[in-house]
């Protein structure tokens, strides 16, 4: 009985393997999207993306501390101001340049996956809001695209 139940719970044979149902397995992340295996244009790895996010947070902390030192904000509003600065800095820089300051430092950029020249303001805003929720950024697909990238049809790739 346990053997038949276990085979039923594991799912059908076609769902097994890295490619998922109906898809052949890929050799490297981004192959389905036409991205190279390494070098410029290849999919950014999770560690580099997290490091870029930390750089962006430190920039937001620095700007908020400067505003607090100048008396523009109070200590009670500091955490909210840091989030707002991080969000505005990220959305504006992705729209204008294609990368945030942290992504620039780590050689990454955000690209549109539907043949558009750049990431528009609406996509940059939605992308920033979803990253601020944290959870969408933690789940990735086989191409290393997080849920916020899938929702906005973007991808973070290596610039250099």
Secondary structure, 3 states (H helix, E strand, C coil): CHHHHHHHHCCCHHHCCCCCCCCCCCCCCCCCCCCCCCCCCCECCHHHHHHHHHHHHHHHHHHHHHHHHCCCCCHHHHHHHHHHHHHHHHHHHHHHHCCCHHHHHCCEEEEECCCCCCCCHHHHHHHHHHHHCCHHHHCECCCCCEHHHHHHCEEEEECC
